[in-house]
Amino acid sequence: MSNLLDKFKTLCTKNIKLPDSGEITATQLNVQFQNKLYDIIRNIQSEFAVTIYYIQYLNNYILDVSKLNTITYRDKLYLIQHWKNELDDEKIEVEFNDSFSNDQLVTKLQDVDLTFKFKLPIITDENTLLQYITNRKVVESDVMFFDIFRFIETITLDTEEYNIKELELDEVYDLFLLFDIKILNSLTKQINSNLGDINKLRVFEADFSFFIDL
């Protein structure tokens, strides 16, 4: 047997220094990545469910490749940028240094003070939310639930602060269902602002079409 396969594996593998988790060894996205993704989404009819299952698959793929459980959302977007630039002639470069701020959202709910504090999530925590969602029938609003609550660290109503990780997910989801459009829009704008320049890459996290068209 020749050493052709080993040579290909070497050429398709690179050391990548992530913004938060340091250096990892990762392969290029390939046919195997595509085939496994197709196996997961092939029979899913809902586009919202496809989005949720795709992000879950991508997270698990990154965890498997990196061998780390400390991968942050910023690390994930850095990898997405890296993989996209390997496959696309139109390169995209964003600034990852100091690219997340912890600015709070302070608003009102029926004249009562309401404050949200935010965090940069790690993808193992994202997977906890994703698993909760996929254990039920995925509906359209689940994408927004996931995309907002992965960033929320605490909620303070009047003077009492609640840590989201200490709450049951059923309670967190029911809380989300009580939010009105004004609060949701304010949360989305604050999260986008907190992410800074890397917010430009978020569209590639949710759009699986690019990475299956290898």
N, C-alpha and C positions, 0 to 999 in steps of 0.2 A: 504493500500500500504506500502511495506517495505521501509526501508531507504537504500537499496542496491545501488540504482542509485546515491544517494547523496554521499555515501562512495566512489564509483568509481570516481565520479567527483573530489572529494578531493584528491584521490590518484594520479589522472592523471594530477593534476595541481601543478605547482611549481613556486616559486619566483626566478627570474633570474636577476642578476645584469649585465646590459649591459655596455660595455666599455665607451660609450659616453652619453647615455640617462638615466642611473640609473636603478633602480629596476622596473621590470614589473612582472605581473603574466601571465603565459602562460601555455597552455595545451600541452600534447604530440600530435604529429601528429597522426591522427587516420583515421578511415574509412570515416568519414564526410569530412575531408580534401581531401581524395582520390576521393570520389564521385564528389565533386564540381569541382575538377580539370579535371576529365574525361568529365564532362558535357561541359567544355570549349574547350578541345582539341580533342574531339572524331571525329569530322568531318573535322578537318584541315589536309590537305594533305601535305603541305610544312613543312619540318623539321625545316626550319628557322623561319617560322611563329609560329610553336609549341614552339620553344625556347622563342620567344618574348612574346607570350601569357602566357607561364608558369612563366616567370619572373614577368610579370605584376600581375598574380594571387598571386604569392608568396609575392610580395610587399603589395598588398591589404590585404592579410591574416595577415601579420605582423602588418600593421597599425590597423587592426581591433582588433587584440589580445592585442596590446600594449596600445591602446587608446592615442597614441602620434603621433604628426606630425613632431617630431624632430629626428626620427630614422635615423641613418647614415648608410652608406654602411658598415662600420666596425661593427656596431650593428647587421646588417643583417647577415654578415658572422659569427659573434659570435653565433647567434641563429641557423644558419645552422649547425655549429659545434656541438652545444648542442643537436639538434634533431638527427643528424647523430649518435652521440655517444650513445644516448639512444636506437637506433635501431640496431646498428652494434657492434659486438664483437671486431672488429678491431678499437680501439679508435684512434682519431687524435687530437693532441693538438698543437696549434700554439701560438706564443707570440703576444698578442694584445696591450701591452703597447708600446707607441711611435712607432706604427706600420704604420704611414703614414708620409712621408716627402713631402715637397713642392718644391722639386728640379725642376727647370725649364728645358725645352728643348730649346736650342738655335741652330738654323740651318740657312740655306740659301734657298731662292727661287729666282732663276735667279739672283744670286749675291746680292739680297736684304736681309737684316737681317730679320729673322722670329723667334719670341719667343713665346713659349706656357707656360702659367702658369696654375697650376693644383690645384684642390680642392678635398676634401673628400666629395662626394655628399650625400645629404639626399634623402631618397627614394621617397618623394613627388616630388622632382625635377626629379628623374628618371622616375616617372609615367607621367610627362608632356611629356618627349621624347617618352615614350612607347605609349601614347595615340596618339601622332602625327603620329607615325609609323603605328599603327593599324587602323587609319582612312583612310589609303590607302592600296593598295595591298602590302603585305610584300614581299620583295625580299631578296636575299641572303646577299647583302651588308648592309642591315639594321641592322643586328646584330653587325657588326663592327662599323657602325655609332653610334649606341646606346652605345656600350662598350667603345668608345673613347670619345665622346662628353659629356658624363655624368661627366667626370673627368676634362674637360677643363674649366677653369675659364675665362681666357682672351687670346687673340691673339694679338701680337704686330707685325705689318708689317712696317718695317723701323723704324719710331719713333712714329707712331700712334697706340694707344692701343684700342682694341675693347673688351667690356665685352659681353660674349656669351649670358647672360640672357637678355641683352638689345636688342638683334637682333631678328628679326622674324625667326621662325623655318624654313620657306621655304628658307630663305637666308642662314641659317646655313647648311641646307641639301645640297643646291647647292654648298656651299663652300666645303663640304666634298667630293662631286663628283669630284672636281677639284684636290684633293690630289693625288699625285702619290704614288707608292708602297714604295719608299724610306721614304717619310714623314710618311706614315702609320706605317711602321715597326719601325721607330724611336719613334713615339708616343706610340706604344704598349710596346716597351722595357722600355721607361721612366716610364709609368704608372705601369708596373710590378715592377720596381725597387722602385718606391715611396711607393707601398703598403707593401713592406717588407715581413715579414713572413706570413702575412695573404693572400698573393697572392696564397699560396698553396691551399686555400679553394675555389678559384674562379671556379674551375671545377665543384664543387657541386652546385654552384648557377645556372649554365646553364644546368646541366644534371638533368632533371626531373625524369629519370627512377628510381633513388634510392628511391625517396620519394613517388612514387606511388606503389612501391613493398613492401607494409607494411606487 
